[in-house]
Amino acid sequence: MGGLPDQAYLKEKMMEQADAVFVLADSSKLGFAGQQAWTPMNRPWTLITDADASAEKLAPFRALGNLTVLVA
């Protein structure tokens, strides 16, 4: 596995088999679309980020119906 499609496929399969999906992301990464090897998040999941996450950065995530946002 070396290409971006392979990485996205692996992440998709890992999420399918997981009991729960958590994404831990520093607030500076929110809204950054530089990650090319990702897969759609079609099932419920939780975003965990730090207290520097602004309401503006969190708004698009909170608008999703399948997501819980936790700020540590």
Backbone as CSV, one residue per row, in Angstrom:
resi,resn,N_x,N_y,N_z,CA_x,CA_y,CA_z,C_x,C_y,C_z
1,MET,0.844,-1.178,0.000,0.000,0.000,0.000,0.885,1.236,0.000
2,GLY,0.775,2.027,-1.007,1.591,3.209,-1.036,0.857,4.406,-1.572
3,GLY,-0.139,4.172,-2.412,-0.831,5.288,-3.034,-1.963,5.824,-2.187
4,LEU,-2.412,7.007,-2.547,-3.504,7.650,-1.813,-4.786,6.829,-1.844
5,PRO,-5.159,6.243,-2.991,-6.375,5.405,-2.980,-6.256,4.226,-2.014
6,ASP,-5.074,3.634,-1.915,-4.869,2.524,-0.983,-5.040,2.978,0.457
7,GLN,-4.521,4.159,0.776,-4.632,4.681,2.140,-6.088,4.975,2.492
8,ALA,-6.827,5.557,1.569,-8.241,5.857,1.806,-9.033,4.561,1.981
9,TYR,-8.740,3.560,1.175,-9.425,2.270,1.264,-9.157,1.616,2.620
10,LEU,-7.909,1.644,3.068,-7.554,1.061,4.358,-8.297,1.761,5.486
11,LYS,-8.360,3.086,5.464,-9.078,3.834,6.498,-10.566,3.488,6.485
12,GLU,-11.139,3.345,5.297,-12.550,2.975,5.180,-12.798,1.611,5.816
13,LYS,-11.947,0.637,5.542,-12.117,-0.707,6.085,-11.934,-0.716,7.605
14,MET,-11.002,0.066,8.102,-10.795,0.147,9.548,-12.038,0.722,10.228
15,MET,-12.640,1.752,9.641,-13.839,2.353,10.227,-15.020,1.393,10.184
16,GLU,-15.122,0.608,9.114,-16.216,-0.358,9.003,-16.167,-1.390,10.123
17,GLN,-14.985,-1.767,10.539,-14.836,-2.812,11.549,-14.799,-2.270,12.980
18,ALA,-14.662,-0.981,13.136,-14.554,-0.381,14.466,-15.918,-0.270,15.139
19,ASP,-15.920,-0.396,16.468,-17.150,-0.172,17.227,-17.502,1.307,17.263
20,ALA,-16.479,2.156,17.282,-16.673,3.601,17.323,-15.506,4.258,16.584
21,VAL,-15.781,5.419,15.997,-14.747,6.146,15.257,-14.499,7.481,15.950
22,PHE,-13.231,7.733,16.270,-12.811,8.977,16.894,-11.727,9.611,16.035
23,VAL,-11.823,10.919,15.839,-10.787,11.666,15.135,-10.239,12.680,16.119
24,LEU,-8.967,12.589,16.404,-8.292,13.523,17.296,-7.550,14.515,16.418
25,ALA,-7.962,15.790,16.468,-7.377,16.799,15.589,-7.116,18.090,16.352
26,ASP,-5.896,18.556,16.280,-5.529,19.857,16.830,-6.365,20.929,16.120
27,SER,-6.773,21.957,16.837,-7.632,22.990,16.249,-7.016,23.650,15.016
28,SER,-5.704,23.684,14.934,-5.061,24.291,13.759,-5.298,23.478,12.485
29,LYS,-5.713,22.237,12.627,-5.961,21.375,11.466,-7.404,21.460,10.969
30,LEU,-8.298,22.002,11.774,-9.710,22.064,11.379,-9.891,22.987,10.185
31,GLY,-10.634,22.524,9.196,-10.872,23.308,7.993,-9.762,23.211,6.970
32,PHE,-8.714,22.483,7.290,-7.585,22.302,6.380,-7.850,21.085,5.517
33,ALA,-7.897,21.282,4.216,-8.224,20.196,3.288,-6.984,19.607,2.631
34,GLY,-5.873,19.597,3.324,-4.633,19.103,2.743,-4.481,17.596,2.774
35,GLN,-5.298,16.910,3.560,-5.209,15.455,3.638,-5.914,14.850,2.440
36,GLN,-5.161,14.204,1.585,-5.717,13.643,0.352,-6.188,12.203,0.502
37,ALA,-5.714,11.503,1.506,-6.019,10.082,1.652,-7.041,9.865,2.764
38,TRP,-8.223,10.349,2.548,-9.270,10.158,3.536,-10.459,9.518,2.864
39,THR,-11.440,9.179,3.625,-12.628,8.509,3.121,-13.854,9.190,3.718
40,PRO,-14.996,9.113,3.062,-16.200,9.750,3.618,-16.552,9.174,4.991
41,MET,-17.046,10.025,5.852,-17.436,9.624,7.201,-18.961,9.487,7.209
42,ASN,-19.452,8.337,6.809,-20.886,8.127,6.652,-21.566,7.585,7.899
43,ARG,-20.814,7.193,8.887,-21.400,6.645,10.104,-21.142,7.623,11.255
44,PRO,-21.801,7.438,12.382,-21.542,8.330,13.520,-20.073,8.289,13.933
45,TRP,-19.551,9.476,14.270,-18.165,9.576,14.706,-18.010,10.737,15.655
46,THR,-16.863,10.804,16.326,-16.597,11.840,17.311,-15.321,12.577,16.939
47,LEU,-15.409,13.898,16.925,-14.245,14.751,16.724,-13.808,15.264,18.093
48,ILE,-12.548,15.042,18.421,-11.982,15.565,19.663,-10.914,16.580,19.279
49,THR,-11.056,17.803,19.798,-10.099,18.860,19.478,-9.787,19.668,20.730
50,ASP,-8.911,20.641,20.605,-8.492,21.428,21.765,-9.320,22.703,21.918
51,ALA,-9.146,23.361,23.056,-9.937,24.533,23.421,-9.672,25.751,22.552
52,ASP,-8.648,25.725,21.722,-8.385,26.839,20.808,-9.269,26.795,19.568
53,ALA,-10.085,25.769,19.430,-10.989,25.662,18.281,-12.072,26.724,18.400
54,SER,-12.142,27.608,17.431,-13.137,28.683,17.461,-14.507,28.146,17.064
55,ALA,-15.534,28.889,17.445,-16.893,28.525,17.054,-17.012,28.495,15.536
56,GLU,-16.303,29.395,14.868,-16.326,29.451,13.402,-15.747,28.168,12.790
57,LYS,-14.644,27.686,13.347,-14.032,26.453,12.836,-14.883,25.227,13.140
58,LEU,-15.580,25.236,14.270,-16.382,24.080,14.662,-17.760,24.046,14.009
59,ALA,-18.252,25.177,13.538,-19.608,25.260,12.974,-19.874,24.241,11.868
60,PRO,-18.988,24.069,10.876,-19.277,23.084,9.831,-19.371,21.652,10.369
61,PHE,-18.595,21.359,11.404,-18.641,20.017,11.991,-19.920,19.821,12.781
62,ARG,-20.295,20.838,13.536,-21.516,20.738,14.337,-22.770,20.669,13.469
63,ALA,-22.673,21.136,12.232,-23.813,21.090,11.312,-24.047,19.688,10.755
64,LEU,-23.062,18.823,10.870,-23.205,17.447,10.389,-24.099,16.670,11.350
65,GLY,-24.951,15.831,10.820,-25.870,15.081,11.676,-25.272,13.834,12.305
66,ASN,-24.122,13.398,11.852,-23.563,12.136,12.333,-22.319,12.323,13.180
67,LEU,-22.201,13.474,13.836,-20.953,13.820,14.495,-21.178,14.407,15.878
68,THR,-20.348,13.989,16.812,-20.291,14.580,18.141,-18.969,15.328,18.239
69,VAL,-18.993,16.563,18.727,-17.783,17.360,18.884,-17.470,17.452,20.377
70,LEU,-16.236,17.083,20.718,-15.749,17.213,22.099,-14.543,18.132,22.093
71,VAL,-14.545,19.125,22.963,-13.434,20.061,23.079,-12.761,19.811,24.420
72,ALA,-11.470,19.490,24.364,-10.723,19.177,25.588,-9.960,20.397,26.069
